[in-house]
Amino acid sequence: MRKILVFVLMLGLVLSIAPNAALAQADECVISFLTVWSGEAELPFWEGMVAPFVEETGCTIEVESTRDLVPVLTTRVEAGNPPDIAGVPSFGAIATFLEEGDVAPLDFLDVDRMNEQFGEVWMDLGSVDGTLYGIFPRASLKSLVWYSPPAFEAAGYTVPETWDDMLALCQQIYDDGAACFSIGLEAQAASGWPATDWVEDIMLRTAPLEAYDAWIDHEIEWTGEEVTRAWETFGEIAGNEDFLFGGAAGTVATPFGESVCPLFTDPPGAYLHRQADFIQSFIADCPGGEALVPGEDFDFFLFPSINEEFGTPGLGGADLFVLFSDDPNVQALADFLTQPEALQGWLDAGGSGIATNNQFPLDSYPDPVSRRAAELLQQVDSFRFDASDLMPGDVNQAFWTGSLDFIQNPGSLADILANIEAIADEAYAE
């Protein structure tokens, strides 16, 4: 499914445009943008984030939306008609273009400013072999464990700082007659994906980053030590029915968006819920959720460390933009997208996300929970993208399905991993 939209906005918005935007000229300034985005959910990017650039420069943005981004991008590059800017899932997806020199380096950006405002984590993620090729205007953080401060205070619980602390807390909660975690894995065709996020967060805390990256590229086996250990550690909570609200059957059958609600019943059905920053919108849909105050009635802490050696990495997603053009107008837009003002337009237009630019004012976020997520993102020791999202579709599906099987039968882990490994062998060989 492909859609092409000519985007020219004159909304009268007044924002400071990045210095390089002065290079853009209204005459014959047309910038093409290829993305997987579609629908109203992404309108804040165009109407809020990009509109000020259009307003200031008079440029036209031609947007092509497709679900098959890499094949479309390949066709266009081979035909000599690449987009000026593309939003891609990862550098791995465009490795061939990088090797052949089709992707333009971002050497026009002020390196000192970028290092200061984005820091080592995002500069490293945006670089290949020491050269900056990608920018990340915003991100989302998945490594969060949600709880109700009033419920914790009433029960005398404290926020755990380590995995062992969290296991001890789960045992204490069980001894007090309640469930520790509420986990919901039902998501129609994507059922199981919330469990894969657990495994990914755990692997980042129990193995080197190099092992996590190798896992994505199937350079280590699913049956290997690093992956197996991550699943086994997950099983210390997910494989213990005493710790799960509704037990294994309830965990598999509960829609993921509803599984946060037991934290807010009286008495609480569960006390903890691991999910990304977006779950705040689902909390509002819980019975009585509209009356809950962010930062007071619900809050979160960073998924705790497991092995001190590997610290507390962040797991999540981010928008990776790369350039296939060195035109000054395109460079001006790319530079603008790295500025704090760009994300402000996104949020003002109703969008969500966390600024990767650490100079974005924290008081610009709409609520204290969003501000805390932004603070935590700046504090993580490292950051990696959701592994399953970067794997071939068949492997991703097997990962989801295997997670469901594991919850219901933790003793079958060896068979589950052997099955995923067989599917991965075939998928990566194609």
Backbone torsions as a table, in degrees:
resi	resn	phi	psi	omega
1	MET	NA	120.1	-177.8
2	ARG	-126.0	147.1	-178.9
3	LYS	-143.2	133.1	178.0
4	ILE	-116.4	131.1	-176.5
5	LEU	-132.6	126.9	172.8
6	VAL	-87.6	121.6	-170.0
7	PHE	-113.6	107.4	175.4
8	VAL	-132.3	111.6	-177.5
9	LEU	-116.8	137.0	170.7
10	MET	-128.9	80.4	-172.1
11	LEU	-96.2	0.4	-179.5
12	GLY	72.5	18.8	179.8
13	LEU	-77.2	142.4	-179.4
14	VAL	-119.0	109.9	176.3
15	LEU	-140.7	155.6	177.8
16	SER	-75.2	124.0	-179.8
17	ILE	-90.7	146.6	-179.6
18	ALA	-56.5	152.3	-177.9
19	PRO	-53.6	-40.5	-178.4
20	ASN	-68.7	-15.1	179.9
21	ALA	-65.1	-19.4	177.2
22	ALA	-64.0	-18.8	178.6
23	LEU	-72.2	-24.6	-175.4
24	ALA	-68.8	139.7	179.6
25	GLN	-118.8	137.5	-178.2
26	ALA	-65.8	-34.9	-178.1
27	ASP	-68.6	120.2	176.4
28	GLU	56.2	32.3	176.4
29	CYS	-93.1	97.8	178.3
30	VAL	-125.3	124.6	-177.5
31	ILE	-119.8	124.6	-179.5
32	SER	-95.6	141.3	-174.4
33	PHE	-134.0	123.3	177.9
34	LEU	-107.9	130.2	-175.0
35	THR	-151.7	162.9	172.8
36	VAL	-90.1	-6.1	-175.5
37	TRP	-68.4	144.6	173.4
38	SER	-160.8	161.0	176.1
39	GLY	85.1	175.3	-174.6
40	GLU	-67.1	-22.7	-177.1
41	ALA	-61.6	-27.3	-177.4
42	GLU	-103.3	3.2	178.3
43	LEU	-58.2	-34.2	178.1
44	PRO	-56.7	-30.1	178.7
45	PHE	-64.8	-47.3	-176.6
46	TRP	-76.8	-42.9	-174.3
47	GLU	-81.7	-21.4	-177.9
48	GLY	-112.5	-50.8	-172.8
49	MET	-78.0	-43.6	-175.1
50	VAL	-90.1	-26.8	-175.3
51	ALA	-55.5	-40.7	179.3
52	PRO	-62.1	-35.3	177.1
53	PHE	-65.2	-43.5	178.3
54	VAL	-63.0	-42.8	179.8
55	GLU	-60.2	-42.4	-175.6
56	GLU	-75.0	-36.6	-171.1
57	THR	-104.7	-23.2	-175.3
58	GLY	78.8	9.5	179.9
59	CYS	-69.8	156.8	173.5
60	THR	-106.0	131.7	177.2
61	ILE	-107.1	118.3	176.9
62	GLU	-98.4	114.9	-174.4
63	VAL	-104.8	127.0	172.3
64	GLU	-114.3	122.3	-179.1
65	SER	-108.2	132.7	-179.9
66	THR	-149.2	146.5	174.4
67	ARG	-81.7	-17.6	-178.0
68	ASP	-109.1	62.6	-169.6
69	LEU	-61.3	-49.2	-175.1
70	VAL	-64.2	-45.9	176.3
71	PRO	-61.0	-41.1	178.7
72	VAL	-64.8	-42.8	179.1
73	LEU	-62.7	-41.5	178.6
74	THR	-60.5	-45.5	179.8
75	THR	-60.5	-43.5	-177.1
76	ARG	-69.6	-40.0	179.4
77	VAL	-65.5	-44.7	-179.9
78	GLU	-64.4	-27.8	179.1
79	ALA	-85.7	-0.3	-179.2
80	GLY	76.4	20.5	-178.5
81	ASN	-130.7	57.0	-178.5
82	PRO	-72.0	157.8	172.6
83	PRO	-68.9	158.7	176.7
84	ASP	-70.5	-40.5	179.6
85	ILE	-134.5	141.0	176.2
86	ALA	-132.8	139.7	171.3
87	GLY	-93.8	112.7	-172.0
88	VAL	-115.9	157.1	-178.0
89	PRO	-72.4	-31.1	-177.8
90	SER	-170.7	165.7	174.1
91	PHE	-67.1	-30.3	178.9
92	GLY	-60.0	-32.8	-179.0
93	ALA	-70.5	-19.4	-178.0
94	ILE	-122.7	27.8	-176.2
95	ALA	-57.3	-40.2	-179.2
96	THR	-62.9	-41.8	180.0
97	PHE	-65.3	-36.7	177.9
98	LEU	-66.4	-44.5	-179.3
99	GLU	-62.4	-35.3	-176.5
100	GLU	-91.0	3.0	175.2
101	GLY	78.7	19.0	-179.2
102	ASP	-78.7	-24.0	-178.4
103	VAL	-90.6	130.6	-175.7
104	ALA	-82.9	131.1	175.8
105	PRO	-68.1	152.2	-177.0
106	LEU	-97.5	45.7	-177.1
107	ASP	-75.0	-3.4	176.7
108	PHE	-82.1	-14.7	179.4
109	LEU	-75.7	149.7	177.6
110	ASP	-71.4	105.8	-174.3
111	VAL	-62.5	-41.3	-179.6
112	ASP	-62.4	-43.0	178.4
113	ARG	-64.5	-44.3	-178.6
114	MET	-62.8	-44.0	179.0
115	ASN	-62.6	-40.6	-178.5
116	GLU	-69.0	-42.1	-172.9
117	GLN	-87.8	-25.8	-176.9
118	PHE	-109.8	-24.3	175.4
119	GLY	75.5	176.4	-173.2
120	GLU	-63.2	-39.6	-175.8
121	VAL	-57.9	-52.4	-173.6
122	TRP	-80.3	-28.4	175.4
123	MET	-68.8	-40.0	177.8
124	ASP	-66.0	-42.7	-179.9
125	LEU	-64.7	-29.6	-178.5
126	GLY	-88.5	2.3	-174.7
127	SER	-113.9	150.2	173.3
128	VAL	-129.2	121.8	-178.1
129	ASP	52.1	40.9	174.7
130	GLY	83.8	-1.4	179.9
131	THR	-110.2	131.5	-179.9
132	LEU	-76.4	121.8	179.7
133	TYR	-121.8	-16.4	-173.5
134	GLY	-136.2	151.1	175.5
135	ILE	-121.3	151.9	-178.4
136	PHE	-127.2	90.6	-178.4
137	PRO	-63.6	-34.8	-177.3
138	ARG	-147.5	164.5	-179.0
139	ALA	-146.1	170.0	170.8
140	SER	-127.6	149.9	-175.8
141	LEU	-115.6	123.2	-178.7
142	LYS	-98.4	-19.4	-171.1
143	SER	-79.9	57.9	-175.3
144	LEU	-125.7	140.6	173.8
145	VAL	-116.9	119.3	-174.3
146	TRP	-92.8	149.3	178.3
147	TYR	-156.6	170.2	177.1
148	SER	-106.0	109.4	178.6
149	PRO	-54.4	-42.2	177.9
150	PRO	-62.0	-39.4	179.4
151	ALA	-67.2	-40.1	177.5
152	PHE	-62.2	-45.4	-178.3
153	GLU	-63.4	-42.5	-178.9
154	ALA	-64.1	-34.4	-178.0
155	ALA	-89.3	-10.2	-179.0
156	GLY	79.5	24.1	-179.5
157	TYR	-90.7	155.0	175.2
158	THR	-123.3	153.1	-178.6
159	VAL	-66.9	126.7	-179.3
160	PRO	-72.9	146.0	179.7
161	GLU	-102.8	-20.5	-180.0
162	THR	-133.6	168.7	177.0
163	TRP	-60.5	-42.5	179.2
164	ASP	-63.2	-37.0	175.8
165	ASP	-61.6	-39.7	-177.4
166	MET	-69.7	-38.0	175.8
167	LEU	-63.3	-41.2	178.8
168	ALA	-64.3	-39.4	177.8
169	LEU	-64.4	-41.9	179.0
170	CYS	-60.2	-40.8	178.9
171	GLN	-66.0	-39.4	178.7
172	GLN	-63.6	-42.6	179.5
173	ILE	-63.7	-42.1	177.7
174	TYR	-62.6	-43.1	179.3
175	ASP	-62.3	-28.2	178.8
176	ASP	-83.6	-1.9	174.2
177	GLY	96.9	17.4	179.9
178	ALA	-130.1	173.9	176.1
179	ALA	-92.6	147.5	-179.5
180	CYS	-79.3	-60.9	-176.0
181	PHE	-108.9	142.0	166.8
182	SER	-108.6	116.5	-178.6
183	ILE	-124.8	130.8	176.4
184	GLY	-120.5	127.6	-175.3
185	LEU	-112.3	-3.2	-177.8
186	GLU	-77.5	122.9	178.9
187	ALA	-150.4	43.3	-179.3
188	GLN	53.7	-124.1	-175.4
189	ALA	-66.9	-18.6	-178.8
190	ALA	-103.0	17.8	-178.3
191	SER	-55.0	135.2	-179.5
192	GLY	108.2	-18.2	-173.5
193	TRP	-60.9	-34.8	179.1
194	PRO	-60.4	-31.2	178.6
195	ALA	-69.2	-34.8	179.6
196	THR	-64.9	-31.9	176.5
197	ASP	-63.7	-37.9	175.5
198	TRP	-58.7	-50.4	-177.8
199	VAL	-59.4	-41.5	-179.1
200	GLU	-65.5	-46.8	178.6
201	ASP	-59.5	-41.2	-179.2
202	ILE	-67.8	-42.1	-179.5
203	MET	-62.8	-36.1	177.5
204	LEU	-63.9	-21.6	-178.0
205	ARG	-102.9	0.1	-178.2
206	THR	-128.4	1.1	-178.8
207	ALA	-149.4	158.5	178.4
208	PRO	-63.5	156.1	177.2
209	LEU	-58.7	-33.7	179.8
210	GLU	-62.2	-34.9	178.6
211	ALA	-69.9	-39.7	178.2
212	TYR	-62.1	-45.7	179.5
213	ASP	-63.9	-39.7	179.3
214	ALA	-66.5	-35.0	177.0
215	TRP	-60.4	-44.2	179.5
216	ILE	-58.9	-41.0	-177.0
217	ASP	-89.0	6.5	-178.8
218	HIS	58.2	39.6	174.2
219	GLU	-92.9	-9.5	166.9
220	ILE	-126.4	155.2	-173.8
221	GLU	-86.4	152.4	176.1
222	TRP	-64.5	-26.6	179.8
223	THR	-87.6	1.2	-177.6
224	GLY	-74.7	173.9	-173.4
225	GLU	-61.4	-46.0	-173.9
226	GLU	-64.9	-45.2	-178.1
227	VAL	-70.3	-44.1	180.0
228	THR	-59.5	-43.4	-179.8
229	ARG	-61.5	-39.2	179.3
230	ALA	-62.5	-44.6	178.5
231	TRP	-64.7	-42.6	-179.4
232	GLU	-63.5	-38.7	177.8
233	THR	-65.7	-42.4	174.8
234	PHE	-56.1	-39.2	-178.5
235	GLY	-65.1	-19.7	177.8
236	GLU	-62.8	-23.7	174.3
237	ILE	-109.4	-55.9	-173.5
238	ALA	-70.3	-21.4	179.1
239	GLY	-92.8	4.3	-180.0
240	ASN	-110.9	103.1	-176.6
241	GLU	-58.7	-27.4	179.8
242	ASP	-63.4	-25.6	-176.0
243	PHE	-92.6	-8.4	-171.9
244	LEU	-106.1	130.5	173.8
245	PHE	-67.1	120.7	-177.4
246	GLY	83.0	1.7	-179.3
247	GLY	65.5	-167.1	-179.1
248	ALA	-64.4	-42.5	-178.3
249	ALA	-62.4	-44.1	179.1
250	GLY	-66.7	-37.1	179.7
251	THR	-62.4	-43.4	-178.9
252	VAL	-71.1	-33.3	-173.4
253	ALA	-90.7	-17.9	-174.5
254	THR	-81.3	127.9	175.4
255	PRO	-58.1	138.0	-173.3
256	PHE	-59.8	-35.0	-177.8
257	GLY	-71.4	-21.5	179.6
258	GLU	-92.4	-13.6	-171.4
259	SER	-72.7	-11.5	176.3
260	VAL	-80.3	-19.2	-171.7
261	CYS	-64.5	-34.1	179.7
262	PRO	-58.7	-17.3	177.7
263	LEU	-67.2	-18.6	-170.7
264	PHE	-117.4	14.5	174.2
265	THR	-85.0	168.7	179.4
266	ASP	-124.2	106.9	-0.9
267	PRO	-76.6	164.0	-179.7
268	PRO	-60.3	136.8	174.0
269	GLY	-77.9	-28.3	177.2
270	ALA	-151.3	166.5	-174.5
271	TYR	-117.8	-14.3	-176.8
272	LEU	-135.7	150.2	178.1
273	HIS	-150.7	121.2	178.9
274	ARG	-95.4	120.3	179.7
275	GLN	-165.2	166.0	-177.9
276	ALA	-70.5	173.2	-177.6
277	ASP	-62.5	-22.0	-177.0
278	PHE	-71.0	-12.2	-175.8
279	ILE	-65.3	-15.6	179.1
280	GLN	-56.6	-37.4	-179.9
281	SER	-67.3	-29.3	177.8
282	PHE	-76.9	-30.2	177.1
283	ILE	-59.9	-37.4	179.4
284	ALA	-63.0	-23.7	-179.3
285	ASP	-88.9	-7.0	176.6
286	CYS	-68.0	155.0	174.8
287	PRO	-53.9	120.2	-176.9
288	GLY	78.0	5.8	-174.9
289	GLY	-65.2	-31.4	-178.5
290	GLU	-63.9	-23.9	-178.9
291	ALA	-87.7	-9.3	-178.8
292	LEU	-73.9	135.1	-176.1
293	VAL	-99.3	121.1	178.3
294	PRO	-58.5	136.7	179.5
295	GLY	85.4	-16.1	177.5
296	GLU	-114.5	-56.6	-178.9
297	ASP	-87.4	-22.7	173.7
298	PHE	-145.4	146.3	-178.0
299	ASP	-154.6	-173.8	179.7
300	PHE	-151.5	165.6	170.1
301	PHE	-132.7	159.5	-179.0
302	LEU	-69.1	136.1	177.3
303	PHE	-47.5	123.2	-168.4
304	PRO	-70.4	161.4	178.2
305	SER	-70.2	154.0	177.8
306	ILE	-116.5	-56.8	174.1
307	ASN	-109.9	118.1	-175.3
308	GLU	-54.9	-29.4	-178.4
309	GLU	-59.3	-31.8	-174.1
310	PHE	-102.9	1.4	171.9
311	GLY	63.5	-148.1	-179.1
312	THR	-126.0	83.1	178.2
313	PRO	-69.9	164.3	173.3
314	GLY	-106.0	135.2	174.5
315	LEU	-110.6	138.1	178.9
316	GLY	177.0	-152.2	179.5
317	GLY	-135.4	162.7	178.5
318	ALA	-158.6	154.8	177.5
319	ASP	-86.4	114.0	179.3
320	LEU	-100.5	116.1	179.6
321	PHE	-109.7	132.2	176.2
322	VAL	-127.1	156.5	-177.0
323	LEU	-109.5	141.2	172.8
324	PHE	-114.2	17.9	-177.6
325	SER	-145.4	146.6	173.9
326	ASP	-109.0	20.4	177.1
327	ASP	-62.7	136.3	-179.3
328	PRO	-56.9	-34.6	178.7
329	ASN	-65.0	-41.4	178.5
330	VAL	-66.5	-42.0	177.7
331	GLN	-61.9	-37.8	179.2
332	ALA	-63.1	-41.1	178.3
333	LEU	-66.5	-42.9	179.1
334	ALA	-60.5	-42.2	178.9
335	ASP	-63.0	-42.4	179.7
336	PHE	-60.9	-38.7	-177.7
337	LEU	-67.6	-15.1	176.9
338	THR	-89.3	-5.2	-175.8
339	GLN	-85.6	149.1	177.4
340	PRO	-57.4	-33.9	-177.4
341	GLU	-63.1	-27.6	-177.5
342	ALA	-65.3	-45.7	-179.8
343	LEU	-68.1	-29.8	178.0
344	GLN	-59.2	-40.9	177.1
345	GLY	-63.2	-37.8	177.9
346	TRP	-61.2	-50.1	-178.6
347	LEU	-65.9	-39.4	180.0
348	ASP	-63.0	-27.1	-179.8
349	ALA	-89.4	7.4	176.7
350	GLY	96.6	9.2	179.5
351	GLY	-80.8	171.7	178.8
352	SER	-128.6	166.6	179.5
353	GLY	136.0	173.1	-178.8
354	ILE	-121.0	134.4	179.5
355	ALA	-68.7	133.7	171.9
356	THR	-82.8	-20.1	175.6
357	ASN	-76.9	117.3	-174.1
358	ASN	-74.9	-1.7	175.6
359	GLN	-94.4	2.5	175.7
360	PHE	-69.3	127.5	-175.0
361	PRO	-63.3	128.3	-179.4
362	LEU	-63.3	-31.1	-179.1
363	ASP	-74.7	0.0	176.0
364	SER	-83.8	-14.6	177.6
365	TYR	-73.9	149.6	-170.5
366	PRO	-74.0	-14.8	-177.0
367	ASP	-155.8	163.7	-177.0
368	PRO	-64.6	-28.7	179.0
369	VAL	-66.9	-43.3	177.1
370	SER	-63.0	-38.9	178.8
371	ARG	-64.3	-41.7	179.1
372	ARG	-65.5	-37.9	177.4
373	ALA	-61.9	-39.5	178.6
374	ALA	-65.5	-40.2	177.7
375	GLU	-62.9	-43.5	-179.4
376	LEU	-65.7	-37.2	179.7
377	LEU	-61.4	-34.7	179.2
378	GLN	-75.3	-16.2	-175.1
379	GLN	-99.5	-12.9	-175.9
380	VAL	-63.8	147.6	-178.3
381	ASP	-71.2	-28.9	179.1
382	SER	-161.1	174.5	-178.6
383	PHE	-144.3	137.6	175.2
384	ARG	-138.5	153.9	-179.9
385	PHE	-84.1	158.4	177.5
386	ASP	-53.5	116.9	-174.4
387	ALA	-63.6	-43.6	-175.8
388	SER	-62.4	-32.9	179.4
389	ASP	-65.7	-21.5	-176.3
390	LEU	-100.3	0.5	179.9
391	MET	-93.7	158.7	176.0
392	PRO	-55.1	151.1	-174.6
393	GLY	-55.6	-41.9	-179.1
394	ASP	-64.6	-36.6	179.0
395	VAL	-70.6	-43.2	178.1
396	ASN	-57.4	-47.1	179.8
397	GLN	-62.8	-40.0	178.7
398	ALA	-66.5	-34.9	176.5
399	PHE	-62.8	-47.3	178.0
400	TRP	-59.9	-51.2	-177.3
401	THR	-63.1	-41.4	178.7
402	GLY	-61.8	-33.7	177.7
403	SER	-64.7	-41.6	177.2
404	LEU	-62.5	-43.2	179.7
405	ASP	-64.1	-39.0	-177.3
406	PHE	-65.9	-41.0	179.4
407	ILE	-60.4	-40.3	-176.5
408	GLN	-81.6	-24.6	-178.6
409	ASN	-148.7	78.7	-177.6
410	PRO	-57.8	-26.7	-179.2
411	GLY	-69.6	-10.0	-178.5
412	SER	-94.5	16.3	-173.3
413	LEU	-56.1	-44.8	-177.5
414	ALA	-58.8	-42.6	179.2
415	ASP	-68.1	-38.9	179.8
416	ILE	-61.8	-47.7	-177.6
417	LEU	-69.2	-35.4	177.4
418	ALA	-64.6	-37.5	178.5
419	ASN	-67.0	-44.1	179.0
420	ILE	-64.7	-38.8	179.3
421	GLU	-62.1	-41.0	178.5
422	ALA	-63.6	-41.6	178.6
423	ILE	-67.1	-38.9	178.8
424	ALA	-65.3	-40.7	178.3
425	ASP	-54.6	-44.0	-179.2
426	GLU	-72.8	-41.9	-175.9
427	ALA	-67.0	-41.2	-177.6
428	TYR	-78.2	-14.7	178.3
429	ALA	-79.6	-17.2	-176.5
430	GLU	-73.5	NA	NA
